[in-house]
Amino acid sequence: MIVRTPLRPANPTISIIVPTRNEAKNLEVILPQLPDVHEVILVDGNSVDGTVEAARRVLPGIKIVQQTRTGKGNALACGFEAATGDIIVMFDADGSADPAEIPAFVETLVRGADVAKGSRFRRGGGSEDLTLFRSGGNLGLNLICNILLGTKYSDLCYGYNAFWRDVLPAIDLLDSSLPAPVGGGMLWGDGFEIETILTCRFAQAELRVVEVPSFEKNRIHGESNLNAISDGIRVLKTIFDEKRRDNSAYAAATASASAPERELIGAVTAPIRIQSDRELA
């Protein structure tokens, strides 16, 4: 599916979405560093360490949203639904994302991209946190994703992204009002797999994705919940699930179309090419 977007403003308003759970100490450091934007939305997952109070203290104008289920994916979906800016920036609360990079993401979008995707592997990017083992795993997952989806991503598993809010319908995330599973657990898409889902759906919607060099810092306080092996398996499962979803959507569209429409569908499903920010100059 190709998304036809309207004319977009040259001076867009920006919504920064910050999903949190027990990140009070980190927020005291990073929130004051954020640029002055239309709105900063903190989506809280029932924190018990004073996260919301700390956010309001250091950034009085911050907008607080309580997530409706559990998991980072649900938190982001709640933030996306609450956003009113032209551009949405996904920003982690642990201090790993550099607020000074936000203008580069926004500039990339204003210059023609639908999605500005951070990459630690573009020239100028890097990481203080990425181990050799995780880097190798990321490379392998990138290769699988690029082969299956016909993309050229350099950093599949990085969640520092920005995009125009008008592409949200094409991404088709779970509605935040859906109830949580009976007996516990999470709906698919509510967990850390959200970042891979977004990356896959950017490609499936044939959005213009431009990678932006980004440097990942170490978490400031606390311990990460990521696990290289289990999360790698989750990412791999997500890639195959999203490929099946894309195949099913294509088959349904083809089956319901007339002959001329089928020819058109076939003509517009060529793989997208991931460009670097330099190529937009």
PATI-645762 format. One record per residue (C-alpha): residue number from 1; residue in one letter; x, y, z. Coordinates in Angstrom, 2 decimals, padded with zeros to 5 digits, always signed. Layout:
! PATI-645762
R   nr  rest        X        Y        Z
R  NUM     A        X        Y        Z
...
This chain:
! PATI-645762
R   nr  rest        X        Y        Z
R    1     M  +000.00  +000.00  +000.00
R    2     I  +001.31  +003.43  -000.91
R    3     V  +000.33  +006.25  +001.41
R    4     R  -000.62  +009.49  -000.33
R    5     T  +000.17  +012.30  +002.04
R    6     P  -001.18  +015.86  +002.01
R    7     L  +000.94  +018.96  +001.79
R    8     R  +002.90  +019.30  +004.99
R    9     P  +003.92  +022.46  +006.89
R   10     A  +007.41  +023.89  +006.53
R   11     N  +007.39  +024.75  +010.24
R   12     P  +005.73  +021.72  +011.82
R   13     T  +004.64  +021.36  +015.41
R   14     I  +006.36  +018.54  +017.29
R   15     S  +005.11  +016.02  +019.83
R   16     I  +007.76  +014.12  +021.81
R   17     I  +006.47  +010.83  +023.22
R   18     V  +008.30  +009.51  +026.30
R   19     P  +007.16  +006.05  +027.54
R   20     T  +008.15  +005.52  +031.18
R   21     R  +008.04  +003.08  +034.04
R   22     N  +010.02  +003.96  +037.16
R   23     E  +012.37  +006.44  +035.45
R   24     A  +012.19  +009.35  +037.92
R   25     K  +015.96  +009.81  +038.30
R   26     N  +016.56  +009.69  +034.55
R   27     L  +013.75  +012.14  +033.79
R   28     E  +015.28  +014.70  +036.12
R   29     V  +018.32  +014.69  +033.83
R   30     I  +016.85  +014.38  +030.33
R   31     L  +013.60  +016.34  +030.39
R   32     P  +015.29  +019.73  +030.93
R   33     Q  +017.49  +018.98  +027.88
R   34     L  +014.56  +018.56  +025.47
R   35     P  +014.03  +021.35  +022.92
R   36     D  +011.08  +023.69  +023.28
R   37     V  +008.35  +021.97  +021.29
R   38     H  +004.57  +021.94  +020.89
R   39     E  +004.16  +019.22  +023.52
R   40     V  +006.02  +016.57  +025.49
R   41     I  +003.81  +013.60  +026.35
R   42     L  +004.88  +011.28  +029.14
R   43     V  +003.09  +007.93  +029.01
R   44     D  +003.40  +006.28  +032.40
R   45     G  +003.12  +002.57  +033.11
R   46     N  +002.05  +002.66  +036.76
R   47     S  +005.39  +003.87  +038.11
R   48     V  +005.93  +003.66  +041.87
R   49     D  +009.10  +005.77  +042.16
R   50     G  +007.59  +009.21  +041.68
R   51     T  +008.13  +009.31  +037.91
R   52     V  +005.09  +011.49  +037.21
R   53     E  +005.86  +013.87  +040.09
R   54     A  +009.49  +014.23  +038.95
R   55     A  +008.39  +014.96  +035.38
R   56     R  +005.98  +017.68  +036.51
R   57     R  +008.61  +019.20  +038.75
R   58     V  +011.31  +019.56  +036.08
R   59     L  +008.98  +020.21  +033.13
R   60     P  +005.77  +021.81  +034.44
R   61     G  +004.06  +021.91  +031.05
R   62     I  +004.44  +018.19  +030.36
R   63     K  +001.32  +016.25  +029.38
R   64     I  +000.75  +013.04  +031.38
R   65     V  -001.04  +010.03  +029.90
R   66     Q  -001.57  +006.74  +031.75
R   67     Q  -001.13  +003.74  +029.52
R   68     T  -004.13  +001.46  +029.20
R   69     R  -002.46  -001.95  +029.23
R   70     T  +001.17  -002.94  +029.81
R   71     G  +004.35  -002.87  +027.71
R   72     K  +006.29  -000.33  +025.68
R   73     G  +004.19  -000.91  +022.57
R   74     N  +000.98  +000.00  +024.35
R   75     A  +002.66  +003.03  +025.93
R   76     L  +003.75  +004.31  +022.53
R   77     A  +000.30  +003.66  +021.02
R   78     C  -001.30  +005.66  +023.85
R   79     G  +001.16  +008.50  +023.23
R   80     F  +000.58  +008.47  +019.47
R   81     E  -003.19  +008.70  +020.00
R   82     A  -002.77  +011.64  +022.39
R   83     A  -000.36  +013.56  +020.14
R   84     T  -001.56  +016.69  +018.36
R   85     G  +001.70  +017.81  +016.71
R   86     D  +002.47  +017.44  +013.01
R   87     I  +005.55  +015.34  +013.80
R   88     I  +005.91  +012.59  +016.41
R   89     V  +009.30  +011.86  +017.99
R   90     M  +009.80  +008.59  +019.90
R   91     F  +012.12  +009.29  +022.84
R   92     D  +013.33  +006.80  +025.48
R   93     A  +013.32  +007.89  +029.10
R   94     D  +016.52  +006.12  +030.18
R   95     G  +018.96  +008.72  +028.88
R   96     S  +020.19  +006.64  +025.93
R   97     A  +018.74  +009.02  +023.32
R   98     D  +020.43  +012.37  +022.72
R   99     P  +017.94  +015.28  +022.76
R  100     A  +020.37  +017.31  +020.62
R  101     E  +019.64  +014.98  +017.69
R  102     I  +015.93  +015.85  +017.51
R  103     P  +016.45  +018.82  +015.12
R  104     A  +018.24  +016.50  +012.65
R  105     F  +015.27  +014.11  +012.68
R  106     V  +012.82  +016.98  +012.14
R  107     E  +014.92  +018.50  +009.34
R  108     T  +014.99  +015.14  +007.56
R  109     L  +011.20  +015.00  +007.64
R  110     V  +010.76  +018.59  +006.49
R  111     R  +013.06  +017.88  +003.56
R  112     G  +010.83  +015.14  +002.23
R  113     A  +010.94  +011.96  +004.31
R  114     D  +007.85  +010.31  +005.79
R  115     V  +009.94  +008.65  +008.49
R  116     A  +013.31  +009.63  +009.98
R  117     K  +014.80  +006.43  +011.38
R  118     G  +017.77  +006.61  +013.72
R  119     S  +020.73  +004.39  +012.91
R  120     R  +023.76  +003.65  +015.06
R  121     F  +025.52  +002.22  +012.00
R  122     R  +025.42  +005.24  +009.70
R  123     R  +028.53  +007.39  +009.55
R  124     G  +028.36  +009.72  +012.53
R  125     G  +026.31  +007.27  +014.60
R  126     G  +027.47  +004.84  +017.25
R  127     S  +026.73  +003.35  +020.64
R  128     E  +028.17  +003.19  +024.15
R  129     D  +025.82  +000.32  +024.98
R  130     L  +025.96  -002.05  +022.00
R  131     T  +028.07  -005.16  +022.70
R  132     L  +029.80  -007.18  +019.99
R  133     F  +027.30  -010.00  +020.51
R  134     R  +024.27  -007.71  +020.20
R  135     S  +025.83  -005.95  +017.21
R  136     G  +026.25  -009.30  +015.44
R  137     G  +022.68  -010.27  +016.25
R  138     N  +021.40  -006.96  +014.93
R  139     L  +023.35  -007.48  +011.71
R  140     G  +021.78  -010.91  +011.21
R  141     L  +018.26  -009.67  +011.93
R  142     N  +018.83  -006.74  +009.56
R  143     L  +019.80  -009.15  +006.81
R  144     I  +016.70  -011.30  +007.28
R  145     C  +014.41  -008.26  +007.37
R  146     N  +015.98  -006.68  +004.30
R  147     I  +015.70  -009.91  +002.29
R  148     L  +012.07  -010.54  +003.25
R  149     L  +010.84  -006.95  +002.93
R  150     G  +013.15  -005.72  +000.17
R  151     T  +014.52  -002.92  +002.33
R  152     K  +018.01  -001.65  +003.09
R  153     Y  +017.81  -000.89  +006.79
R  154     S  +021.14  -000.60  +008.58
R  155     D  +019.74  -000.68  +012.14
R  156     L  +016.53  -002.65  +012.56
R  157     C  +016.47  -002.75  +016.37
R  158     Y  +016.83  +000.93  +017.25
R  159     G  +013.85  +002.82  +018.57
R  160     Y  +014.85  +006.47  +018.13
R  161     N  +012.53  +007.48  +015.29
R  162     A  +010.40  +010.39  +014.14
R  163     F  +007.57  +010.51  +011.61
R  164     W  +004.73  +012.65  +010.35
R  165     R  +001.57  +012.04  +012.38
R  166     D  -000.48  +011.68  +009.20
R  167     V  +001.11  +008.26  +008.51
R  168     L  -000.36  +006.69  +011.66
R  169     P  -003.38  +005.15  +009.86
R  170     A  -001.00  +003.23  +007.58
R  171     I  +000.90  +001.80  +010.57
R  172     D  -002.34  +000.37  +012.02
R  173     L  -001.29  -000.19  +015.64
R  174     L  -003.55  -001.79  +018.22
R  175     D  -006.17  +000.56  +019.61
R  176     S  -005.34  +001.58  +023.16
R  177     S  -008.94  +000.98  +024.23
R  178     L  -008.77  -002.78  +023.62
R  179     P  -008.92  -004.76  +026.87
R  180     A  -005.88  -006.63  +028.16
R  181     P  -005.96  -010.43  +027.83
R  182     V  -007.96  -012.22  +030.50
R  183     G  -005.61  -013.87  +032.95
R  184     G  -002.67  -011.59  +032.27
R  185     G  -000.11  -011.36  +029.50
R  186     M  +000.12  -008.83  +026.69
R  187     L  -001.49  -008.39  +023.30
R  188     W  +000.90  -008.86  +020.38
R  189     G  +002.40  -005.46  +019.64
R  190     D  +002.19  -004.21  +023.23
R  191     G  +005.73  -005.28  +024.13
R  192     F  +009.27  -004.48  +022.98
R  193     E  +008.43  -005.96  +019.58
R  194     I  +006.78  -002.62  +018.79
R  195     E  +009.97  -001.13  +017.34
R  196     T  +010.33  -003.99  +014.83
R  197     I  +006.63  -003.82  +014.00
R  198     L  +006.94  -000.12  +013.23
R  199     T  +010.01  -000.68  +011.06
R  200     C  +008.26  -003.43  +009.09
R  201     R  +005.07  -001.41  +008.64
R  202     F  +006.95  +001.64  +007.46
R  203     A  +008.21  -000.58  +004.65
R  204     Q  +004.86  -002.28  +003.99
R  205     A  +003.19  +001.12  +003.63
R  206     E  +005.97  +002.12  +001.21
R  207     L  +006.76  +005.22  +003.21
R  208     R  +009.87  +007.20  +002.37
R  209     V  +012.23  +006.17  +005.18
R  210     V  +015.48  +008.09  +005.62
R  211     E  +018.07  +006.92  +008.13
R  212     V  +019.62  +009.53  +010.41
R  213     P  +022.96  +008.89  +012.16
R  214     S  +022.38  +008.60  +015.89
R  215     F  +024.63  +007.95  +018.88
R  216     E  +023.22  +005.77  +021.63
R  217     K  +024.37  +006.61  +025.15
R  218     N  +024.43  +004.36  +028.19
R  219     R  +021.40  +004.31  +030.47
R  220     I  +021.95  +006.92  +033.20
R  221     H  +020.34  +005.15  +036.18
R  222     G  +018.88  +001.70  +036.68
R  223     E  +019.12  -001.54  +034.76
R  224     S  +017.87  -002.30  +031.26
R  225     N  +015.08  -004.86  +030.82
R  226     L  +016.48  -006.00  +027.46
R  227     N  +017.78  -009.54  +026.97
R  228     A  +019.85  -010.13  +023.85
R  229     I  +018.71  -013.72  +023.27
R  230     S  +015.02  -013.59  +024.19
R  231     D  +014.52  -010.19  +022.57
R  232     G  +016.38  -011.36  +019.46
R  233     I  +013.98  -014.31  +019.17
R  234     R  +011.06  -011.93  +019.64
R  235     V  +012.37  -009.65  +016.86
R  236     L  +012.82  -012.63  +014.51
R  237     K  +009.27  -013.81  +015.20
R  238     T  +008.00  -010.29  +014.59
R  239     I  +009.70  -010.10  +011.18
R  240     F  +008.09  -013.33  +010.00
R  241     D  +004.70  -012.41  +011.49
R  242     E  +004.78  -009.02  +009.76
R  243     K  +005.77  -010.64  +006.46
R  244     R  +002.79  -013.02  +006.73
R  245     R  +000.56  -010.06  +007.56
R  246     D  +001.80  -008.21  +004.49
R  247     N  +001.27  -011.27  +002.26
R  248     S  -002.28  -011.70  +003.59
R  249     A  -003.12  -008.05  +002.97
R  250     Y  -001.73  -008.25  -000.56
R  251     A  -003.67  -011.44  -001.31
R  252     A  -006.90  -009.91  +000.02
R  253     A  -006.42  -006.73  -002.02
R  254     T  -005.66  -008.70  -005.17
R  255     A  -008.60  -011.07  -004.73
R  256     S  -011.10  -008.22  -004.36
R  257     A  -009.72  -006.11  -007.21
R  258     S  -010.70  -005.99  -010.86
R  259     A  -008.16  -006.96  -013.53
R  260     P  -006.95  -003.36  -014.15
R  261     E  -006.75  -002.81  -010.38
R  262     R  -004.70  -006.00  -009.96
R  263     E  -002.22  -004.69  -012.49
R  264     L  -001.99  -001.43  -010.54
R  265     I  -001.49  -003.26  -007.23
R  266     G  +001.35  -005.24  -008.75
R  267     A  +002.92  -002.07  -010.11
R  268     V  +003.06  -000.24  -006.77
R  269     T  +004.46  -002.93  -004.49
R  270     A  +008.12  -002.64  -005.45
R  271     P  +010.50  -002.58  -002.47
R  272     I  +011.38  +000.79  -001.02
R  273     R  +014.96  +001.96  -000.80
R  274     I  +016.28  +003.27  +002.48
R  275     Q  +018.22  +006.45  +001.88
R  276     S  +020.75  +008.21  +004.05
R  277     D  +020.14  +011.75  +005.15
R  278     R  +022.91  +012.90  +002.80
R  279     E  +020.93  +011.72  -000.22
R  280     L  +018.18  +014.23  +000.50
R  281     A  +020.53  +017.19  +000.03
